[in-house]
Amino acid sequence: MTYNTFIALFAFCFVSSITPGPNNLMLMASGANFGFRRTIPHLLGVAGGFVFMVVLVGLGLVQLFDAFPVTYTALKIFSVLYLLYLAWKIANAAPPKAQDEAGTPFTFIQAALFQWVNPKAWAMALTAVSVYAPSQSVAGIILVAAVFGAVNLPSVAAWVTLGQQMRRFLTTASRLRAFNWIMAALLVASLYPVL
């Protein structure tokens, strides 16, 4: 990979990782509702799950969609339904005191598995592999995945930090409820490209 291609890959990783999408909106909501420390497993699951996804897509998983186009349609429908369910859960999250007892943020495994139904994650992985590792060599795929891992982790951590900082403004149940409804609406709006 040439220097210019590497810089372009780095820029693509940064822009696609830092911009709003289902992962970032959910991480910001989790940071606001649970704080940074309790959101760490969710954060690591997003970063690790996405790197794993890039590797598998690069190694040929996308050929499954080419061979069986109905799998792509099924994935799309499941993704939309699951994101709508998550938006409902975010909108109806309990106030902080009740959450300390009952609410829990995503676990590492839940966040890692979420990548497989996240339309933005699919778009990012497919673009990264097809543009920056077109020969699909194992070394090229691993390099793309490694750059994504190095850039994605601090990018998504910024969203958790933003959510955590918003906690000082979300001191009443009504403010938190409004924030959660806005986050849920934005999560639903993130489905626009899929629909």
Secondary structure as UniProt FT lines:
FT   HELIX           3..18
FT   HELIX           22..34
FT   HELIX           36..56
FT   HELIX           57..61
FT   HELIX           62..67
FT   HELIX           69..91
FT   HELIX           96..101
FT   HELIX           108..114
FT   HELIX           115..117
FT   HELIX           119..132
FT   TURN            134..135
FT   HELIX           138..166
FT   TURN            167..169
FT   HELIX           173..189
FT   TURN            190..194
//
